[in-house]
Amino acid sequence: MSKQIYISVINDLVTDNRVHKVCLTLQKMGFDVTLVGRKLPDSHPIENRSYSTKRMKLIFTKGPAFYIEFNIRLLFLLLFSKADVLLSNDLDTLLANYIASELRNKPLVYDSHEYFTELPELVDRPKVRKTWEQLEKKILPNIKYAYTVCESIANIYRQTYGTPFRVVRNLPLLDSKATIPDDVKLKFGNKKIILYQGALNVGRGLECAIQAMQHIENTQLVIAGDGDIREKLQSLAQTLKLNEKVSFLGKIPLEKMKFITAQADLGLSIEEDMGLNYRFALPNKLFDYIQQEVPGMVSNLPEMKQIVEQYQIGMILEKHDPQVMATQFEQALNNSELRAQWKTNLKNASKELCWENEGKVVQDIFQPLI
């Protein structure tokens, strides 16, 4: 009989590619997988999943009450589930998972998608940040199985808590470059397309990217995703009279996002250096661009810079300044010799930087638990 694993994440499941790939890997290993998240008023339906999903509809949607309600609901779900193994994604699901694992004597695995206590949203909120830090200090030293997204963050956790963190990067599945369906074709004429995909949160460099569009022609900035600053970004584009140069697509389901990515001429991962979480960021969008053979422009931050320079597949942003950014956009989009070199390198990088290789680390972590 297959062992049941309950995987918890605080988002609404539709757009979380990392968690989806982990679910598929664990299912392939023989686990009976159930993925638990939350349901928002604007949540898309979950389609084409080969594993079970549960989404909790909560009373609160933000603030302390939201996190408390989510973890209480999650705790009771886990306590009365048939789970043999628990997998917690990020610090905001860890408390409920840890209590359930202790009370039921079930193994717990922790996947830290980022350096949570160094999130830009927490850097200037010392009381809230301290609460999360205290939770981390109480639980992480007791975790036996853990992994995170890059070596820099893994080293911090190892040194701080003595927890044996492994590294599982946010690499995509190998893609066969299927034909783009009509309903996701981007129709901007002959314009070059600059794409940002992912969360619309503080510190993603998006304000600067929008401002840069004032200084560049025959180009469309496409922003695919949602988040806390979506309305602020839309307002900025409207104020600068850039509505015809900047498009907001909103949330795109996983099944369709790769087709959007494939149509881009340049992909952005331009996080600002706002705390250690962003300094050591290695976002899945960078690897999604690589898999679709789209050159990337990334911030001058160590983990992202190392990938782009090692594989020679894009450009390092010199400065978060609209004029500087626009000049580099022009170079990245129009230097045919450079783009030809990037395209050749991207074909090789896409074969190496894929989940089929990275997922073996996940298998190694979970093998003792099956």
C-alpha positions as CSV (number, residue, x, y, z in Angstrom):
1,M,0.0,0.0,0.0
2,S,1.4,3.4,-1.0
3,K,2.5,5.8,1.7
4,Q,0.4,9.0,1.9
5,I,2.2,12.3,1.9
6,Y,0.4,15.6,2.6
7,I,2.1,18.7,1.1
8,S,1.2,22.1,2.5
9,V,1.6,25.5,0.8
10,I,-0.1,28.8,1.7
11,N,-0.9,29.9,-1.9
12,D,-3.8,28.8,-4.0
13,L,-1.9,26.1,-5.9
14,V,-2.6,27.1,-9.4
15,T,0.7,28.9,-10.2
16,D,3.2,27.2,-7.9
17,N,5.4,25.4,-10.3
18,R,8.0,24.2,-7.8
19,V,5.4,22.5,-5.6
20,H,3.8,20.9,-8.6
21,K,7.1,19.4,-9.8
22,V,7.8,18.0,-6.3
23,C,4.3,16.5,-6.2
24,L,5.0,14.7,-9.6
25,T,8.4,13.5,-8.4
26,L,7.0,12.1,-5.2
27,Q,4.1,10.5,-7.0
28,K,6.5,8.8,-9.5
29,M,8.4,7.5,-6.4
30,G,5.2,5.7,-5.3
31,F,3.8,8.2,-2.8
32,D,0.0,8.9,-2.7
33,V,0.2,12.7,-2.9
34,T,-2.3,15.2,-1.5
35,L,-1.5,18.9,-2.0
36,V,-3.1,21.4,0.4
37,G,-3.4,25.1,-0.1
38,R,-6.0,27.9,0.1
39,K,-8.8,29.1,-2.2
40,L,-9.1,32.8,-3.0
41,P,-12.2,34.6,-4.5
42,D,-10.4,34.9,-7.8
43,S,-8.7,31.5,-7.8
44,H,-8.6,29.6,-11.2
45,P,-9.8,26.0,-11.2
46,I,-7.1,23.4,-10.8
47,E,-6.8,21.4,-14.0
48,N,-4.9,18.3,-15.2
49,R,-3.4,17.3,-11.9
50,S,-2.6,13.6,-11.4
51,Y,-2.6,13.9,-7.6
52,S,-5.2,15.0,-5.1
53,T,-5.7,18.7,-4.1
54,K,-7.5,20.4,-1.2
55,R,-8.0,24.2,-1.1
56,M,-9.3,25.8,2.1
57,K,-11.5,28.8,1.8
58,L,-10.6,31.1,4.7
59,I,-12.4,34.0,6.4
60,F,-9.2,36.2,6.6
61,T,-7.0,36.9,3.6
62,K,-4.1,38.8,5.1
63,G,-2.4,39.9,8.3
64,P,-1.9,37.9,11.6
65,A,-5.5,36.6,11.6
66,F,-5.0,35.0,8.2
67,Y,-1.8,33.2,9.2
68,I,-3.4,32.0,12.5
69,E,-6.5,30.8,10.8
70,F,-4.6,29.0,8.1
71,N,-2.4,27.2,10.5
72,I,-5.2,26.2,12.8
73,R,-7.2,24.9,9.9
74,L,-4.2,23.1,8.5
75,L,-3.3,21.6,11.8
76,F,-6.7,20.0,12.2
77,L,-6.7,18.7,8.7
78,L,-3.3,17.1,9.2
79,L,-4.2,15.6,12.6
80,F,-7.2,13.8,11.2
81,S,-5.6,12.9,7.8
82,K,-4.1,9.6,6.8
83,A,-0.8,11.1,6.1
84,D,2.3,9.0,6.7
85,V,4.7,11.9,5.8
86,L,4.3,15.6,5.9
87,L,6.0,18.2,3.6
88,S,5.8,21.9,4.7
89,N,6.5,24.6,2.1
90,D,7.9,27.8,3.7
91,L,7.9,29.1,7.2
92,D,4.2,30.1,7.1
93,T,3.0,26.5,6.9
94,L,5.7,25.0,9.3
95,L,4.0,25.5,12.7
96,A,1.0,23.4,11.9
97,N,3.1,20.7,10.2
98,Y,5.6,20.6,13.1
99,I,2.9,20.2,15.7
100,A,1.1,17.5,13.7
101,S,4.3,15.6,13.1
102,E,5.1,15.7,16.8
103,L,1.7,14.7,18.0
104,R,1.3,11.9,15.4
105,N,5.0,10.9,15.3
106,K,5.2,11.3,11.6
107,P,8.3,12.4,9.6
108,L,8.4,16.0,8.5
109,V,10.3,17.5,5.6
110,Y,10.7,21.2,5.1
111,D,11.1,23.0,1.8
112,S,12.2,26.6,2.2
113,H,11.4,28.4,-1.1
114,E,13.3,31.5,0.1
115,Y,15.1,33.1,3.1
116,F,11.7,33.9,4.7
117,T,12.8,36.2,7.6
118,E,14.6,38.4,5.1
119,L,11.7,39.0,2.8
120,P,11.4,42.7,1.8
121,E,7.9,42.8,3.4
122,L,9.5,42.0,6.8
123,V,12.7,44.0,6.7
124,D,11.1,47.2,7.8
125,R,8.7,45.5,10.3
126,P,10.9,44.5,13.2
127,K,8.1,43.2,15.4
128,V,6.5,41.0,12.8
129,R,10.0,39.8,11.6
130,K,10.9,38.9,15.2
131,T,7.8,36.7,15.5
132,W,8.8,34.7,12.4
133,E,12.4,34.5,13.6
134,Q,11.4,33.1,17.0
135,L,9.3,30.5,15.2
136,E,12.2,29.6,13.0
137,K,14.6,29.3,15.9
138,K,12.3,27.0,17.9
139,I,11.5,24.6,15.0
140,L,14.4,24.4,12.5
141,P,17.0,22.9,14.8
142,N,14.6,20.0,15.3
143,I,14.1,19.3,11.5
144,K,15.9,16.3,10.1
145,Y,15.0,16.6,6.4
146,A,15.2,20.0,4.7
147,Y,16.1,21.6,1.5
148,T,16.0,25.1,-0.1
149,V,16.6,26.8,-3.4
150,C,20.3,27.7,-3.5
151,E,23.6,27.1,-1.8
152,S,23.8,30.6,-0.3
153,I,20.6,30.2,1.7
154,A,21.4,26.5,2.6
155,N,24.7,27.6,4.1
156,I,23.0,30.2,6.3
157,Y,20.5,27.7,7.6
158,R,23.2,25.1,8.2
159,Q,25.4,27.5,10.1
160,T,22.6,29.2,12.1
161,Y,20.6,26.1,13.1
162,G,22.8,23.1,12.3
163,T,20.0,21.7,10.1
164,P,21.3,19.6,7.2
165,F,19.8,21.6,4.4
166,R,20.1,20.2,0.8
167,V,19.7,22.3,-2.3
168,V,16.9,21.8,-4.9
169,R,16.8,24.6,-7.4
170,N,13.6,25.7,-9.1
171,L,14.3,24.0,-12.4
172,P,11.6,23.4,-15.0
173,L,10.6,20.1,-16.7
174,L,12.2,19.5,-20.1
175,D,9.9,21.0,-22.7
176,S,9.2,19.7,-26.2
177,K,8.5,23.2,-27.5
178,A,4.8,22.5,-28.5
179,T,2.8,24.7,-30.8
180,I,1.5,27.8,-29.1
181,P,-2.4,27.6,-28.8
182,D,-4.3,30.5,-30.3
183,D,-5.9,31.5,-26.9
184,V,-2.5,32.4,-25.4
185,K,-0.8,34.0,-28.5
186,L,0.4,37.5,-27.7
187,K,-0.7,39.9,-30.3
188,F,1.5,43.0,-30.4
189,G,2.3,43.1,-34.1
190,N,6.1,43.3,-34.8
191,K,7.0,44.6,-31.3
192,K,9.8,43.0,-29.3
193,I,8.4,41.4,-26.1
194,I,10.0,41.9,-22.7
195,L,8.5,39.5,-20.2
196,Y,8.3,39.5,-16.4
197,Q,6.6,36.5,-14.9
198,G,6.0,35.8,-11.2
199,A,4.8,37.6,-8.1
200,L,4.1,41.3,-8.2
201,N,5.7,42.2,-4.8
202,V,8.0,44.9,-3.4
203,G,11.6,44.8,-4.6
204,R,11.1,43.0,-7.9
205,G,12.4,46.0,-10.0
206,L,9.1,46.4,-11.8
207,E,8.6,50.1,-11.1
208,C,12.0,50.7,-12.8
209,A,11.1,48.4,-15.8
210,I,7.9,50.3,-16.4
211,Q,9.6,53.7,-16.2
212,A,12.3,52.4,-18.6
213,M,9.5,51.9,-21.2
214,Q,9.4,55.6,-21.6
215,H,12.8,55.5,-23.3
216,I,12.3,52.6,-25.7
217,E,10.2,52.1,-28.8
218,N,8.7,49.2,-30.7
219,T,8.7,47.1,-27.6
220,Q,6.1,45.7,-25.2
221,L,6.6,45.0,-21.5
222,V,4.4,42.0,-20.6
223,I,3.8,41.4,-16.9
224,A,2.3,38.0,-16.0
225,G,1.4,37.5,-12.4
226,D,-0.3,39.0,-9.5
227,G,0.6,40.3,-6.0
228,D,0.5,43.1,-3.4
229,I,1.6,45.9,-5.7
230,R,-0.3,45.1,-8.9
231,E,-2.7,48.1,-8.6
232,K,0.3,50.4,-7.8
233,L,2.1,49.2,-10.9
234,Q,-1.0,49.6,-13.1
235,S,-1.5,53.1,-11.7
236,L,2.2,53.9,-12.5
237,A,1.8,52.7,-16.1
238,Q,-1.4,54.8,-16.5
239,T,0.2,57.9,-14.9
240,L,3.2,57.7,-17.4
241,K,0.7,57.1,-20.3
242,L,2.3,53.7,-21.0
243,N,-0.9,51.7,-21.3
244,E,0.0,50.8,-24.9
245,K,3.5,49.7,-24.0
246,V,2.8,47.8,-20.7
247,S,0.4,44.8,-20.5
248,F,-0.8,43.1,-17.3
249,L,-1.9,39.5,-17.9
250,G,-2.7,38.6,-14.3
251,K,-2.4,35.1,-13.0
252,I,-1.6,32.5,-15.7
253,P,-2.2,28.8,-14.9
254,L,0.9,26.6,-15.1
255,E,-0.3,24.8,-18.1
256,K,-0.4,28.0,-20.2
257,M,2.5,30.0,-18.8
258,K,5.2,28.2,-20.7
259,F,3.5,29.3,-24.0
260,I,3.6,32.9,-22.8
261,T,7.2,32.5,-21.9
262,A,8.1,31.0,-25.3
263,Q,6.9,34.2,-27.1
264,A,9.2,36.6,-25.2
265,D,12.4,38.1,-26.7
266,L,13.8,38.9,-23.2
267,G,12.9,37.6,-19.7
268,L,13.4,39.7,-16.6
269,S,14.6,38.7,-13.2
270,I,15.6,42.0,-11.8
271,E,15.1,41.8,-8.0
272,E,16.5,44.6,-5.9
273,D,19.0,44.1,-3.1
274,M,16.5,44.4,-0.3
275,G,17.7,42.0,2.3
276,L,19.4,38.7,2.1
277,N,16.3,36.9,0.6
278,Y,16.6,38.9,-2.6
279,R,20.4,39.1,-2.5
280,F,20.6,35.3,-2.7
281,A,17.5,34.8,-4.9
282,L,17.6,32.2,-7.6
283,P,14.0,32.4,-9.0
284,N,12.3,29.7,-11.0
285,K,11.4,32.3,-13.7
286,L,15.0,32.5,-14.7
287,F,15.1,28.8,-15.4
288,D,11.7,29.0,-17.1
289,Y,13.2,31.5,-19.5
290,I,16.2,29.2,-20.1
291,Q,13.9,26.2,-20.8
292,Q,12.0,28.2,-23.4
293,E,15.4,29.5,-24.8
294,V,14.6,33.1,-23.9
295,P,17.7,35.2,-23.0
296,G,17.5,36.7,-19.5
297,M,18.3,40.1,-17.9
298,V,19.1,39.6,-14.3
299,S,20.2,41.8,-11.3
300,N,23.8,41.9,-10.3
301,L,23.2,39.5,-7.4
302,P,25.4,36.5,-6.8
303,E,23.2,33.5,-7.5
304,M,21.5,34.8,-10.6
305,K,24.6,36.4,-11.9
306,Q,26.5,33.1,-11.5
307,I,24.0,31.2,-13.7
308,V,23.9,33.8,-16.5
309,E,27.6,34.2,-16.6
310,Q,28.4,30.5,-16.4
311,Y,26.1,29.6,-19.3
312,Q,26.4,32.9,-21.2
313,I,22.7,33.2,-21.7
314,G,21.9,36.8,-21.1
315,M,22.8,40.2,-19.6
316,I,23.5,41.5,-16.1
317,L,21.7,44.7,-15.2
318,E,24.2,47.4,-14.4
319,K,21.9,49.6,-12.3
320,H,18.2,50.0,-11.3
321,D,17.8,53.2,-13.3
322,P,15.2,53.6,-16.0
323,Q,17.5,55.1,-18.6
324,V,20.3,52.6,-17.9
325,M,17.8,49.8,-18.0
326,A,16.3,51.0,-21.3
327,T,19.7,51.2,-22.9
328,Q,20.4,47.6,-21.9
329,F,17.0,46.5,-23.1
330,E,17.9,47.9,-26.5
331,Q,21.2,46.1,-26.5
332,A,19.7,42.8,-25.4
333,L,16.9,43.0,-28.0
334,N,18.8,44.3,-31.0
335,N,22.4,43.0,-30.9
336,S,22.0,40.2,-33.4
337,E,25.5,38.7,-32.8
338,L,25.0,38.6,-29.1
339,R,21.5,37.1,-29.4
340,A,22.8,34.4,-31.8
341,Q,25.4,33.4,-29.2
342,W,22.8,33.4,-26.4
343,K,20.4,31.2,-28.4
344,T,23.1,28.6,-29.0
345,N,24.0,28.5,-25.4
346,L,20.4,28.4,-24.3
347,K,19.8,25.2,-26.2
348,N,22.6,23.5,-24.2
349,A,21.7,25.1,-20.9
350,S,18.0,24.1,-21.2
351,K,19.0,20.4,-21.5
352,E,21.2,20.6,-18.3
353,L,19.1,22.9,-16.1
354,C,16.0,20.8,-15.9
355,W,13.9,19.1,-13.3
356,E,14.7,15.7,-14.7
357,N,18.2,16.2,-13.3
358,E,17.3,18.3,-10.2
359,G,14.4,16.0,-9.1
360,K,17.0,13.3,-8.3
361,V,17.9,15.3,-5.2
362,V,14.2,15.2,-4.1
363,Q,14.2,11.5,-4.6
364,D,17.3,11.1,-2.5
365,I,15.8,13.1,0.3
366,F,12.5,11.2,0.4
367,Q,13.9,7.7,-0.3
368,P,14.4,6.9,3.4
369,L,10.7,7.8,4.1
370,I,9.1,5.5,1.5
